[in-house]
Amino acid sequence: MKNATSKKKLVDHDIEQFIGLQLRIGVVLASLIVLTGGILYLIQSGGLPLPRYHEFVGEKGGFTTGKQIWDGVLATQAKGIIELGVVLLIATPILRIMFSLVGFIIEKDRLYILITLVVLSVMMFSIFGGLKV
């Protein structure tokens, strides 16, 4: 019986370590991408004249879809690179929930599978519910 318990704890520990590593890598990678985009933004637009702050001029819409963001990254546009970092930062905790779900499925813990599915469904609805098709 001791082997079965130690095996389960080893699996739990391995899943926890993997999820922690995924969170660290996701946040660091997203930060580096945003930093790269920020530096590129300063290089590309640092010499432009200062805007007139007493008048509000809104930004045109852009980088609101995955294709626009990817096209901006491929064209080395700073705003596209920054948006890619933000999308990666948003995707990091979603991946964490998905990996937790896989861990609970491996453990066959039905209650936590159900709770994790509800949390994941709420997050997905919150993210994709407001998209215009």
VMD Tcl script that builds the backbone (N, CA, C; Angstrom):
set m [mol new atoms 399]
animate dup $m
set s [atomselect $m all]
$s set {name element resname resid chain x y z} {
  {N N MET 1 A 0.822 -1.201 0.000}
  {CA C MET 1 A 0.000 0.000 0.000}
  {C C MET 1 A 0.860 1.256 0.000}
  {N N LYS 2 A 2.023 1.145 0.611}
  {CA C LYS 2 A 2.907 2.301 0.693}
  {C C LYS 2 A 3.365 2.756 -0.694}
  {N N ASN 3 A 3.594 1.808 -1.599}
  {CA C ASN 3 A 4.037 2.155 -2.950}
  {C C ASN 3 A 2.968 2.921 -3.714}
  {N N ALA 4 A 1.711 2.510 -3.574}
  {CA C ALA 4 A 0.620 3.188 -4.288}
  {C C ALA 4 A 0.489 4.628 -3.819}
  {N N THR 5 A 0.606 4.841 -2.507}
  {CA C THR 5 A 0.495 6.205 -1.969}
  {C C THR 5 A 1.677 7.056 -2.416}
  {N N SER 6 A 2.883 6.512 -2.351}
  {CA C SER 6 A 4.052 7.299 -2.742}
  {C C SER 6 A 4.043 7.574 -4.241}
  {N N LYS 7 A 3.520 6.634 -5.047}
  {CA C LYS 7 A 3.408 6.875 -6.478}
  {C C LYS 7 A 2.454 8.023 -6.762}
  {N N LYS 8 A 1.301 8.057 -6.071}
  {CA C LYS 8 A 0.316 9.109 -6.276}
  {C C LYS 8 A 0.904 10.462 -5.883}
  {N N LYS 9 A 1.606 10.508 -4.767}
  {CA C LYS 9 A 2.207 11.768 -4.337}
  {C C LYS 9 A 3.287 12.213 -5.314}
  {N N LEU 10 A 3.999 11.251 -5.885}
  {CA C LEU 10 A 5.007 11.595 -6.879}
  {C C LEU 10 A 4.346 12.195 -8.110}
  {N N VAL 11 A 3.224 11.638 -8.532}
  {CA C VAL 11 A 2.497 12.184 -9.683}
  {C C VAL 11 A 1.981 13.576 -9.348}
  {N N ASP 12 A 1.393 13.755 -8.160}
  {CA C ASP 12 A 0.922 15.075 -7.736}
  {C C ASP 12 A 2.056 16.083 -7.747}
  {N N HIS 13 A 3.185 15.684 -7.189}
  {CA C HIS 13 A 4.346 16.581 -7.124}
  {C C HIS 13 A 4.843 16.928 -8.523}
  {N N ASP 14 A 4.887 15.928 -9.405}
  {CA C ASP 14 A 5.347 16.172 -10.772}
  {C C ASP 14 A 4.419 17.143 -11.495}
  {N N ILE 15 A 3.102 16.977 -11.320}
  {CA C ILE 15 A 2.141 17.866 -11.970}
  {C C ILE 15 A 2.275 19.280 -11.419}
  {N N GLU 16 A 2.435 19.406 -10.101}
  {CA C GLU 16 A 2.603 20.725 -9.491}
  {C C GLU 16 A 3.874 21.407 -10.008}
  {N N GLN 17 A 4.951 20.646 -10.109}
  {CA C GLN 17 A 6.202 21.200 -10.612}
  {C C GLN 17 A 6.062 21.644 -12.066}
  {N N PHE 18 A 5.395 20.830 -12.869}
  {CA C PHE 18 A 5.203 21.170 -14.277}
  {C C PHE 18 A 4.356 22.421 -14.430}
  {N N ILE 19 A 3.283 22.528 -13.650}
  {CA C ILE 19 A 2.409 23.696 -13.724}
  {C C ILE 19 A 3.156 24.947 -13.277}
  {N N GLY 20 A 3.947 24.829 -12.196}
  {CA C GLY 20 A 4.740 25.971 -11.737}
  {C C GLY 20 A 5.757 26.412 -12.783}
  {N N LEU 21 A 6.402 25.447 -13.420}
  {CA C LEU 21 A 7.363 25.762 -14.475}
  {C C LEU 21 A 6.671 26.438 -15.653}
  {N N GLN 22 A 5.483 25.937 -16.021}
  {CA C GLN 22 A 4.729 26.529 -17.125}
  {C C GLN 22 A 4.356 27.975 -16.825}
  {N N LEU 23 A 3.939 28.247 -15.593}
  {CA C LEU 23 A 3.588 29.622 -15.218}
  {C C LEU 23 A 4.809 30.543 -15.293}
  {N N ARG 24 A 5.931 30.074 -14.753}
  {CA C ARG 24 A 7.150 30.903 -14.786}
  {C C ARG 24 A 7.603 31.169 -16.214}
  {N N ILE 25 A 7.639 30.127 -17.034}
  {CA C ILE 25 A 8.078 30.295 -18.423}
  {C C ILE 25 A 7.123 31.219 -19.172}
  {N N GLY 26 A 5.819 31.046 -18.972}
  {CA C GLY 26 A 4.838 31.885 -19.660}
  {C C GLY 26 A 4.977 33.351 -19.315}
  {N N VAL 27 A 5.131 33.654 -18.031}
  {CA C VAL 27 A 5.240 35.055 -17.605}
  {C C VAL 27 A 6.561 35.659 -18.079}
  {N N VAL 28 A 7.650 34.930 -17.941}
  {CA C VAL 28 A 8.955 35.456 -18.369}
  {C C VAL 28 A 8.979 35.658 -19.879}
  {N N LEU 29 A 8.460 34.695 -20.635}
  {CA C LEU 29 A 8.445 34.814 -22.085}
  {C C LEU 29 A 7.574 35.980 -22.536}
  {N N ALA 30 A 6.390 36.118 -21.927}
  {CA C ALA 30 A 5.510 37.239 -22.274}
  {C C ALA 30 A 6.179 38.566 -21.938}
  {N N SER 31 A 6.848 38.635 -20.806}
  {CA C SER 31 A 7.536 39.868 -20.416}
  {C C SER 31 A 8.654 40.220 -21.394}
  {N N LEU 32 A 9.409 39.209 -21.809}
  {CA C LEU 32 A 10.494 39.466 -22.763}
  {C C LEU 32 A 9.955 39.924 -24.116}
  {N N ILE 33 A 8.835 39.347 -24.539}
  {CA C ILE 33 A 8.238 39.750 -25.818}
  {C C ILE 33 A 7.740 41.188 -25.730}
  {N N VAL 34 A 7.067 41.537 -24.626}
  {CA C VAL 34 A 6.579 42.911 -24.466}
  {C C VAL 34 A 7.750 43.881 -24.361}
  {N N LEU 35 A 8.806 43.501 -23.644}
  {CA C LEU 35 A 9.998 44.356 -23.539}
  {C C LEU 35 A 10.630 44.575 -24.907}
  {N N THR 36 A 10.734 43.510 -25.691}
  {CA C THR 36 A 11.278 43.633 -27.044}
  {C C THR 36 A 10.418 44.570 -27.889}
  {N N GLY 37 A 9.098 44.400 -27.802}
  {CA C GLY 37 A 8.198 45.283 -28.538}
  {C C GLY 37 A 8.296 46.723 -28.064}
  {N N GLY 38 A 8.456 46.927 -26.756}
  {CA C GLY 38 A 8.597 48.282 -26.219}
  {C C GLY 38 A 9.872 48.961 -26.695}
  {N N ILE 39 A 10.967 48.222 -26.696}
  {CA C ILE 39 A 12.229 48.789 -27.192}
  {C C ILE 39 A 12.108 49.108 -28.674}
  {N N LEU 40 A 11.513 48.194 -29.430}
  {CA C LEU 40 A 11.313 48.435 -30.855}
  {C C LEU 40 A 10.402 49.632 -31.084}
  {N N TYR 41 A 9.393 49.799 -30.235}
  {CA C TYR 41 A 8.488 50.946 -30.348}
  {C C TYR 41 A 9.247 52.250 -30.126}
  {N N LEU 42 A 10.121 52.265 -29.136}
  {CA C LEU 42 A 10.921 53.470 -28.888}
  {C C LEU 42 A 11.857 53.772 -30.057}
  {N N ILE 43 A 12.412 52.719 -30.644}
  {CA C ILE 43 A 13.303 52.915 -31.785}
  {C C ILE 43 A 12.514 53.436 -32.989}
  {N N GLN 44 A 11.335 52.837 -33.232}
  {CA C GLN 44 A 10.560 53.208 -34.411}
  {C C GLN 44 A 9.892 54.567 -34.283}
  {N N SER 45 A 9.455 54.933 -33.104}
  {CA C SER 45 A 8.694 56.182 -32.984}
  {C C SER 45 A 9.311 57.165 -32.000}
  {N N GLY 46 A 10.527 56.920 -31.571}
  {CA C GLY 46 A 11.168 57.818 -30.611}
  {C C GLY 46 A 11.493 59.181 -31.186}
  {N N GLY 47 A 11.697 59.286 -32.474}
  {CA C GLY 47 A 12.040 60.550 -33.093}
  {C C GLY 47 A 10.854 61.361 -33.568}
  {N N LEU 48 A 9.660 60.828 -33.395}
  {CA C LEU 48 A 8.466 61.558 -33.834}
  {C C LEU 48 A 8.208 62.745 -32.908}
  {N N PRO 49 A 7.592 63.785 -33.431}
  {CA C PRO 49 A 7.281 64.930 -32.567}
  {C C PRO 49 A 6.240 64.538 -31.514}
  {N N LEU 50 A 6.271 65.254 -30.398}
  {CA C LEU 50 A 5.313 64.989 -29.333}
  {C C LEU 50 A 3.894 65.309 -29.799}
  {N N PRO 51 A 2.938 64.498 -29.378}
  {CA C PRO 51 A 1.557 64.787 -29.776}
  {C C PRO 51 A 1.034 66.025 -29.044}
  {N N ARG 52 A -0.027 66.574 -29.571}
  {CA C ARG 52 A -0.661 67.727 -28.935}
  {C C ARG 52 A -1.610 67.189 -27.875}
  {N N TYR 53 A -1.193 67.333 -26.622}
  {CA C TYR 53 A -1.941 66.709 -25.538}
  {C C TYR 53 A -3.224 67.448 -25.174}
  {N N HIS 54 A -3.392 68.686 -25.600}
  {CA C HIS 54 A -4.620 69.399 -25.268}
  {C C HIS 54 A -5.772 69.014 -26.191}
  {N N GLU 55 A -5.477 68.201 -27.223}
  {CA C GLU 55 A -6.510 67.664 -28.108}
  {C C GLU 55 A -6.454 66.145 -28.042}
  {N N PHE 56 A -7.625 65.550 -27.903}
  {CA C PHE 56 A -7.680 64.086 -27.894}
  {C C PHE 56 A -7.835 63.573 -29.313}
  {N N VAL 57 A -6.910 62.751 -29.710}
  {CA C VAL 57 A -6.983 62.089 -31.012}
  {C C VAL 57 A -6.887 60.591 -30.734}
  {N N GLY 58 A -7.969 59.867 -30.975}
  {CA C GLY 58 A -8.007 58.433 -30.697}
  {C C GLY 58 A -7.155 57.639 -31.671}
  {N N GLU 59 A -6.781 56.481 -31.232}
  {CA C GLU 59 A -6.022 55.572 -32.080}
  {C C GLU 59 A -6.981 54.833 -33.004}
  {N N LYS 60 A -6.541 54.567 -34.199}
  {CA C LYS 60 A -7.358 53.756 -35.099}
  {C C LYS 60 A -7.316 52.310 -34.613}
  {N N GLY 61 A -8.356 51.573 -34.954}
  {CA C GLY 61 A -8.420 50.177 -34.539}
  {C C GLY 61 A -7.361 49.354 -35.244}
  {N N GLY 62 A -6.766 48.497 -34.541}
  {CA C GLY 62 A -5.761 47.625 -35.127}
  {C C GLY 62 A -5.322 46.587 -34.118}
  {N N PHE 63 A -4.820 45.488 -34.587}
  {CA C PHE 63 A -4.322 44.410 -33.741}
  {C C PHE 63 A -5.407 43.900 -32.797}
  {N N THR 64 A -6.596 43.685 -33.345}
  {CA C THR 64 A -7.694 43.175 -32.533}
  {C C THR 64 A -8.021 41.725 -32.845}
  {N N THR 65 A -7.405 41.171 -33.855}
  {CA C THR 65 A -7.605 39.753 -34.174}
  {C C THR 65 A -6.254 39.057 -34.171}
  {N N GLY 66 A -6.307 37.750 -34.086}
  {CA C GLY 66 A -5.063 36.989 -34.104}
  {C C GLY 66 A -4.288 37.170 -35.396}
  {N N LYS 67 A -4.996 37.243 -36.509}
  {CA C LYS 67 A -4.327 37.444 -37.803}
  {C C LYS 67 A -3.636 38.799 -37.861}
  {N N GLN 68 A -4.313 39.856 -37.368}
  {CA C GLN 68 A -3.700 41.190 -37.373}
  {C C GLN 68 A -2.457 41.217 -36.488}
  {N N ILE 69 A -2.538 40.567 -35.331}
  {CA C ILE 69 A -1.381 40.531 -34.430}
  {C C ILE 69 A -0.237 39.782 -35.095}
  {N N TRP 70 A -0.532 38.627 -35.685}
  {CA C TRP 70 A 0.523 37.835 -36.318}
  {C C TRP 70 A 1.128 38.572 -37.517}
  {N N ASP 71 A 0.285 39.234 -38.310}
  {CA C ASP 71 A 0.801 40.013 -39.436}
  {C C ASP 71 A 1.691 41.149 -38.935}
  {N N GLY 72 A 1.312 41.775 -37.824}
  {CA C GLY 72 A 2.135 42.833 -37.235}
  {C C GLY 72 A 3.468 42.313 -36.744}
  {N N VAL 73 A 3.466 41.110 -36.171}
  {CA C VAL 73 A 4.717 40.503 -35.706}
  {C C VAL 73 A 5.611 40.194 -36.894}
  {N N LEU 74 A 5.036 39.617 -37.951}
  {CA C LEU 74 A 5.839 39.280 -39.130}
  {C C LEU 74 A 6.393 40.521 -39.820}
  {N N ALA 75 A 5.658 41.638 -39.715}
  {CA C ALA 75 A 6.128 42.896 -40.308}
  {C C ALA 75 A 6.999 43.683 -39.331}
  {N N THR 76 A 7.351 43.074 -38.209}
  {CA C THR 76 A 8.133 43.701 -37.129}
  {C C THR 76 A 7.575 45.061 -36.721}
  {N N GLN 77 A 6.262 45.135 -36.583}
  {CA C GLN 77 A 5.631 46.332 -36.042}
  {C C GLN 77 A 5.608 46.188 -34.527}
  {N N ALA 78 A 6.047 47.210 -33.848}
  {CA C ALA 78 A 6.202 47.149 -32.401}
  {C C ALA 78 A 4.879 46.862 -31.692}
  {N N LYS 79 A 3.808 47.492 -32.133}
  {CA C LYS 79 A 2.517 47.280 -31.473}
  {C C LYS 79 A 2.043 45.837 -31.619}
  {N N GLY 80 A 2.324 45.222 -32.752}
  {CA C GLY 80 A 1.968 43.825 -32.943}
  {C C GLY 80 A 2.739 42.908 -32.014}
  {N N ILE 81 A 4.016 43.199 -31.819}
  {CA C ILE 81 A 4.849 42.397 -30.925}
  {C C ILE 81 A 4.375 42.559 -29.483}
  {N N ILE 82 A 4.044 43.774 -29.092}
  {CA C ILE 82 A 3.541 44.009 -27.741}
  {C C ILE 82 A 2.227 43.264 -27.532}
  {N N GLU 83 A 1.345 43.314 -28.520}
  {CA C GLU 83 A 0.073 42.604 -28.415}
  {C C GLU 83 A 0.280 41.091 -28.305}
  {N N LEU 84 A 1.267 40.554 -29.023}
  {CA C LEU 84 A 1.570 39.128 -28.918}
  {C C LEU 84 A 1.974 38.780 -27.491}
  {N N GLY 85 A 2.781 39.632 -26.863}
  {CA C GLY 85 A 3.163 39.400 -25.476}
  {C C GLY 85 A 1.978 39.436 -24.539}
  {N N VAL 86 A 1.059 40.353 -24.779}
  {CA C VAL 86 A -0.136 40.446 -23.937}
  {C C VAL 86 A -1.010 39.206 -24.113}
  {N N VAL 87 A -1.166 38.741 -25.348}
  {CA C VAL 87 A -1.961 37.530 -25.599}
  {C C VAL 87 A -1.320 36.333 -24.908}
  {N N LEU 88 A -0.003 36.227 -24.962}
  {CA C LEU 88 A 0.693 35.138 -24.284}
  {C C LEU 88 A 0.507 35.228 -22.772}
  {N N LEU 89 A 0.534 36.441 -22.242}
  {CA C LEU 89 A 0.326 36.622 -20.814}
  {C C LEU 89 A -1.089 36.205 -20.408}
  {N N ILE 90 A -2.068 36.487 -21.246}
  {CA C ILE 90 A -3.450 36.077 -20.975}
  {C C ILE 90 A -3.582 34.556 -21.098}
  {N N ALA 91 A -2.869 33.948 -22.031}
  {CA C ALA 91 A -2.971 32.504 -22.256}
  {C C ALA 91 A -2.293 31.687 -21.151}
  {N N THR 92 A -1.370 32.282 -20.421}
  {CA C THR 92 A -0.619 31.540 -19.410}
  {C C THR 92 A -1.512 30.936 -18.324}
  {N N PRO 93 A -2.382 31.708 -17.661}
  {CA C PRO 93 A -3.223 31.061 -16.639}
  {C C PRO 93 A -4.268 30.113 -17.234}
  {N N ILE 94 A -4.664 30.343 -18.483}
  {CA C ILE 94 A -5.610 29.417 -19.114}
  {C C ILE 94 A -4.935 28.062 -19.324}
  {N N LEU 95 A -3.679 28.088 -19.749}
  {CA C LEU 95 A -2.927 26.840 -19.892}
  {C C LEU 95 A -2.747 26.162 -18.547}
  {N N ARG 96 A -2.571 26.946 -17.502}
  {CA C ARG 96 A -2.422 26.386 -16.163}
  {C C ARG 96 A -3.686 25.628 -15.775}
  {N N ILE 97 A -4.840 26.188 -16.068}
  {CA C ILE 97 A -6.103 25.514 -15.748}
  {C C ILE 97 A -6.238 24.243 -16.580}
  {N N MET 98 A -5.836 24.301 -17.846}
  {CA C MET 98 A -5.920 23.110 -18.698}
  {C C MET 98 A -4.998 22.003 -18.184}
  {N N PHE 99 A -3.781 22.366 -17.772}
  {CA C PHE 99 A -2.860 21.366 -17.233}
  {C C PHE 99 A -3.376 20.815 -15.904}
  {N N SER 100 A -4.016 21.654 -15.096}
  {CA C SER 100 A -4.624 21.175 -13.856}
  {C C SER 100 A -5.725 20.174 -14.164}
  {N N LEU 101 A -6.512 20.468 -15.193}
  {CA C LEU 101 A -7.584 19.556 -15.602}
  {C C LEU 101 A -7.009 18.197 -15.997}
  {N N VAL 102 A -5.932 18.215 -16.758}
  {CA C VAL 102 A -5.289 16.957 -17.154}
  {C C VAL 102 A -4.803 16.203 -15.909}
  {N N GLY 103 A -4.219 16.928 -14.965}
  {CA C GLY 103 A -3.765 16.287 -13.730}
  {C C GLY 103 A -4.905 15.661 -12.954}
  {N N PHE 104 A -6.035 16.359 -12.862}
  {CA C PHE 104 A -7.190 15.808 -12.148}
  {C C PHE 104 A -7.785 14.612 -12.884}
  {N N ILE 105 A -7.715 14.642 -14.221}
  {CA C ILE 105 A -8.191 13.490 -14.993}
  {C C ILE 105 A -7.300 12.280 -14.739}
  {N N ILE 106 A -5.992 12.513 -14.680}
  {CA C ILE 106 A -5.061 11.419 -14.382}
  {C C ILE 106 A -5.331 10.850 -12.995}
  {N N GLU 107 A -5.626 11.739 -12.036}
  {CA C GLU 107 A -5.909 11.299 -10.666}
  {C C GLU 107 A -7.309 10.723 -10.518}
  {N N LYS 108 A -8.165 10.935 -11.515}
  {CA C LYS 108 A -9.566 10.482 -11.499}
  {C C LYS 108 A -10.336 11.108 -10.338}
  {N N ASP 109 A -10.088 12.388 -10.108}
  {CA C ASP 109 A -10.777 13.130 -9.051}
  {C C ASP 109 A -11.957 13.867 -9.674}
  {N N ARG 110 A -13.138 13.267 -9.614}
  {CA C ARG 110 A -14.301 13.781 -10.341}
  {C C ARG 110 A -14.734 15.163 -9.874}
  {N N LEU 111 A -14.691 15.419 -8.581}
  {CA C LEU 111 A -15.129 16.720 -8.073}
  {C C LEU 111 A -14.247 17.838 -8.625}
  {N N TYR 112 A -12.937 17.653 -8.576}
  {CA C TYR 112 A -12.036 18.684 -9.071}
  {C C TYR 112 A -12.062 18.797 -10.594}
  {N N ILE 113 A -12.352 17.689 -11.271}
  {CA C ILE 113 A -12.531 17.756 -12.726}
  {C C ILE 113 A -13.722 18.657 -13.042}
  {N N LEU 114 A -14.813 18.466 -12.328}
  {CA C LEU 114 A -16.014 19.270 -12.545}
  {C C LEU 114 A -15.756 20.744 -12.228}
  {N N ILE 115 A -15.125 21.015 -11.099}
  {CA C ILE 115 A -14.840 22.400 -10.708}
  {C C ILE 115 A -13.919 23.059 -11.732}
  {N N THR 116 A -12.894 22.345 -12.171}
  {CA C THR 116 A -11.955 22.904 -13.140}
  {C C THR 116 A -12.633 23.143 -14.481}
  {N N LEU 117 A -13.520 22.257 -14.887}
  {CA C LEU 117 A -14.264 22.461 -16.131}
  {C C LEU 117 A -15.156 23.693 -16.047}
  {N N VAL 118 A -15.782 23.910 -14.893}
  {CA C VAL 118 A -16.619 25.100 -14.718}
  {C C VAL 118 A -15.763 26.360 -14.803}
  {N N VAL 119 A -14.632 26.376 -14.108}
  {CA C VAL 119 A -13.741 27.545 -14.132}
  {C C VAL 119 A -13.239 27.801 -15.549}
  {N N LEU 120 A -12.834 26.748 -16.247}
  {CA C LEU 120 A -12.343 26.894 -17.616}
  {C C LEU 120 A -13.447 27.389 -18.544}
  {N N SER 121 A -14.663 26.884 -18.356}
  {CA C SER 121 A -15.784 27.335 -19.184}
  {C C SER 121 A -16.101 28.804 -18.950}
  {N N VAL 122 A -16.071 29.239 -17.705}
  {CA C VAL 122 A -16.330 30.649 -17.395}
  {C C VAL 122 A -15.265 31.538 -18.022}
  {N N MET 123 A -14.014 31.121 -17.926}
  {CA C MET 123 A -12.931 31.918 -18.527}
  {C C MET 123 A -13.060 31.977 -20.039}
  {N N MET 124 A -13.352 30.849 -20.672}
  {CA C MET 124 A -13.489 30.836 -22.124}
  {C C MET 124 A -14.675 31.681 -22.575}
  {N N PHE 125 A -15.789 31.611 -21.833}
  {CA C PHE 125 A -16.941 32.429 -22.177}
  {C C PHE 125 A -16.623 33.913 -21.999}
  {N N SER 126 A -15.886 34.243 -20.947}
  {CA C SER 126 A -15.528 35.637 -20.714}
  {C C SER 126 A -14.623 36.178 -21.819}
  {N N ILE 127 A -13.732 35.346 -22.298}
  {CA C ILE 127 A -12.788 35.786 -23.318}
  {C C ILE 127 A -13.450 35.842 -24.684}
  {N N PHE 128 A -14.138 34.778 -25.061}
  {CA C PHE 128 A -14.661 34.682 -26.413}
  {C C PHE 128 A -16.107 35.121 -26.539}
  {N N GLY 129 A -16.800 35.380 -25.437}
  {CA C GLY 129 A -18.193 35.777 -25.481}
  {C C GLY 129 A -18.422 37.130 -26.090}
  {N N GLY 130 A -17.469 38.025 -25.992}
  {CA C GLY 130 A -17.644 39.372 -26.516}
  {C C GLY 130 A -17.103 39.573 -27.917}
  {N N LEU 131 A -16.636 38.511 -28.551}
  {CA C LEU 131 A -16.083 38.653 -29.896}
  {C C LEU 131 A -17.183 38.898 -30.895}
  {N N LYS 132 A -16.902 39.761 -31.852}
  {CA C LYS 132 A -17.825 40.011 -32.938}
  {C C LYS 132 A -17.474 39.079 -34.079}
  {N N VAL 133 A -18.464 38.346 -34.515}
  {CA C VAL 133 A -18.207 37.376 -35.592}
  {C C VAL 133 A -18.542 37.967 -36.923}
}
mol reanalyze $m
mol bondsrecalc $m
mol representation Tube
mol addrep $m
